Amino acid sequence: MKILSIQSAVAHGHVGNSAAVFPLQRIGVEVLPVYTVNFSNHTGYGAWRGPMIAPDDVHEVITGIEERGVLPQIDAVLSGYQGGEGIADVIIEAVAKVKAANPDAVYACDPVMGNAKSGCFVAPAIPELLRDRVVPVADIITPNQFELGYLTRTEPGDLESTLASVDAAMAMGPSVVLVTSVERPDREEGTIEMLAVDGKGAWLVSTPRLPMKANGSGDVTAALFTAHYVETGDAKVALERTVSSVFDLLQNTLDSGERELQLVESQETYANPRLQFTAYQVR
């Protein structure tokens, strides 16, 4: 499997491609990383150095890949945080070119906008751009519950309303939706959930909620779920593998006392997930 991953990169820590590439490689995926920024560290520190890469330069890199004749071999395009408005056009064009070269290829979009606690933390134009132009061309989207509500102009809360919001998202274009950070009011105390929906059904999985915030964990989640779903075509299997790996990554990070994801130290959790959580069908 080959994945063209168009995301940010940081030297210190693990977000964007700096979070997604290694776990994908560890499960046997060939990754073509294209960078949209090249920062010293993620912006959660409040200060960083390095350039945001101009959309024209990102386009040039993708054009160079195209000129090598690689596009027919690409199975999926993956994108995450979009720092500026111009990058959306580059991604949409890349998706069109990949699908023209390989009609079986899919586009997985992590529509990064914000979360329930912080609200939107991207440039003001990005949420509407994602909703109106990017998500409609995606096959797989991986929003958190807050982002799902924004994309669909709904208020997902309990399971029924969250599933209705997913249906609204799928009506926009995607055929597969992974909802992270699902916080139903009637869930078991001290847990957090993840929901995967495709044309065959909907599956929910619950894990303990760890007392931490980990930048980049969503990027790992989107990458692993995309790869597992493309490989198996099975939302339940992809969900269970992804949740198992990401939970152990987070637990290892929490145990380490470090701020940044213990991505390399946790490599066995991607290659050989324990499958300690079972997803159950809810529709």
Buried (B, 14 or more C-beta within 10 A) or exposed (E): BBBBBBBBBBEEBBBBBBBBBBBBBBBEBEBBBBBBBBBEBBBEEEEBEEEBBBBEBBBEBBEEBBEEEBBEBBBBBBBBBBBBBBBBBBBBEBBEBBBEBBEEBBBBBBBBBBBEEEEBEBEEEBBEBBBEEBBBBBBBBBBBBBBBBBBBEBEBBEBEBBBBBBBBBBEBBBEBBBBBBBBBEEBEEEBBBBBBBBEEEBBBBBBEBBEEEBBBBBBBBBBBBBBBBBBEEBBBBBBBBBBBBBBBBBBBBBEEEEEBBBBEEBBEBBEEBEEEBEBEEBB
